[in-house]
Amino acid sequence: MTALDDLPLRDDLRGKSPYGAPQLDVAVRLNTNEHAFAVPDGVVEAMGKALQVELAGLNRYPDRDAVALRTDLADYLGHGMTTANVWAANGSNEVQQQLLQAFGGPGRTALGFGPSYSMHPLLAAGTGTRWVGAFRDPDFGLTPAAAVAQIEEHQPDLIFLCSPNNPTGTALDPSVIDAVLAAAKGMVLVDEAYYEYARAGTRSALVLLPGHPRLVVTRTMSKAFGFAGGRLGYFAADPAVVDAVQLVRLPYHLSSLTQAAARAALSQRDAMLATVEAIKEQRDRIVATLRARGTEVADSDANFVLFATGGDQKVAWQAFLDRGVLIRDVGLAGWLRVTAGTETETSAFLTAAEEILP
Ligand SMILES: *Cc1c(COP(=O)(O)O)cnc(C)c1O
C-alpha cells in the first residue's frame, strides 16, 4: 500500500487534511447548513423537463460562458446587475478558487478574519496563496478599526469577508465593509452564502459595487435555494473581474445539465425560496429557547446558530450524536454550531440540548 507520504506531493500540501464534515447516517442531520426542505414537486417537474431538453444535445459542449444562466442570476440579484457583472461556477467554492487563481497565487497573500469559513484558507493553500489568519474580536464581532489595523499590517492582495459569517452566524456591520474597502489595496471578496436568511434590513454588499471595481460579492444556490446537490455558485462584480476569471476557468466548466437545472430552479424562485421564512422561524426559536435557559448564543442572520456548551464541546457534540442529533464541531473551544432544520428536527435538537447543556 502506497501512503500519501510516499508520493512526490507538493511540500506545502504535506500534512494537510481535506475539508470534511462527518457525513454520518443519523436521523437528524443538522451539521452542514443545508436547506432542510426537499425541492418542491413543481420545481422537480420543471427541472425534469429542462434536463430532458438537454439530453440529446450532450454530444456538444455546453455554453462555455453560461450566458443565459448568468442573465437569469443577474435578474435574480437585481441592484442593476447585468449578465456582464455575473459569473457562475460549480459552487461558490469554485468561483472563490477562480478568484484566488486570478488574483492570488505564489508570492501573493490573502487575509481573512477568523473564526470564519474554513474553506477560505484551504482554497488559498490549494492555489499557493499565502494565508494570513487575522482575528475577529473575542465576542466574534469585528470593528472597522480592528479590521483596518490588521489590513495595514499585512497589506494583503485579497481580503475575505464573510457576511453573514460562518460559523458565528452574524452579518458584518456595513461600516466594517466600507472601512475595509477604503483600506484595501487589493481585491475584497464578500462571501454572502447565507444572505437570503439575514434578518430584515441587513444590507447586501451588492449596493457597493458601483464605483468599487475591486469588490466581489459571492453567492450560492447551495443554501436558501435548496440546490446544494446541483452545485451552483456565482459572484457579482465589475465586468473586468469577470474577464479576469475567464483567464483561469476551465473551458466548459459548467455542464449543460447544471446550467439547465439551475435555470429551471431560478425560474421557480418563489417556490424554491418559499420555505426560507420557516427556517428563519426555527433559527429564531433556537436562539430564543437557548437564551431563555441561560445558554450563550451568537446573533444569527443565517440558517444556523453558534452556541456555548459550557464545557468541552467535543463531549457535548458526542452527547448530541448519542441522542441521534448530528451537529457541527467547528473547532472553536466551548462552542458548537447547529443548522436550523424543520420544526421536528429543531425540536429534536432542543430536547437534546435541554438534557445536555448545563
Ligand atoms: C456553505 C457555504 C458556501 C457554499 O459553498 P458552495 O460551494 O456554493 O456549496 C460558501 N461560503 C460559505 C461561508 C458557506 O458556509
The ligand as an SDF file (V2000), in Angstrom:
LIG
                    3D

 15 15  0  0  0  0  0  0  0  0999 V2000
  -21.8810   26.7040    2.5460 C   0  0  0  0  0  0  0  0  0  0  0  0
  -21.0210   27.8650    2.2490 C   0  0  0  0  0  0  0  0  0  0  0  0
  -20.6760   28.1790    0.9390 C   0  0  0  0  0  0  0  0  0  0  0  0
  -21.2510   27.3520   -0.1730 C   0  0  0  0  0  0  0  0  0  0  0  0
  -20.3460   26.7700   -0.9730 O   0  0  0  0  0  0  0  0  0  0  0  0
  -20.8540   26.1210   -2.3360 P   0  0  0  0  0  0  0  0  0  0  0  0
  -19.6030   25.7420   -2.9990 O   0  0  0  0  0  0  0  0  0  0  0  0
  -21.5940   27.2150   -3.0630 O   0  0  0  0  0  0  0  0  0  0  0  0
  -21.7570   24.9760   -1.9990 O   0  0  0  0  0  0  0  0  0  0  0  0
  -19.9180   29.2870    0.6880 C   0  0  0  0  0  0  0  0  0  0  0  0
  -19.4850   30.0730    1.6840 N   0  0  0  0  0  0  0  0  0  0  0  0
  -19.8050   29.8190    2.9580 C   0  0  0  0  0  0  0  0  0  0  0  0
  -19.3740   30.7400    4.0330 C   0  0  0  0  0  0  0  0  0  0  0  0
  -20.5680   28.7000    3.2780 C   0  0  0  0  0  0  0  0  0  0  0  0
  -20.8590   28.4260    4.5500 O   0  0  0  0  0  0  0  0  0  0  0  0
  1  2  1  0
  2  3  1  0
  2 14  2  0
  3  4  1  0
  3 10  2  0
  4  5  1  0
  5  6  1  0
  6  7  2  0
  6  8  1  0
  6  9  1  0
 10 11  1  0
 11 12  2  0
 12 13  1  0
 12 14  1  0
 14 15  1  0
M  END
$$$$
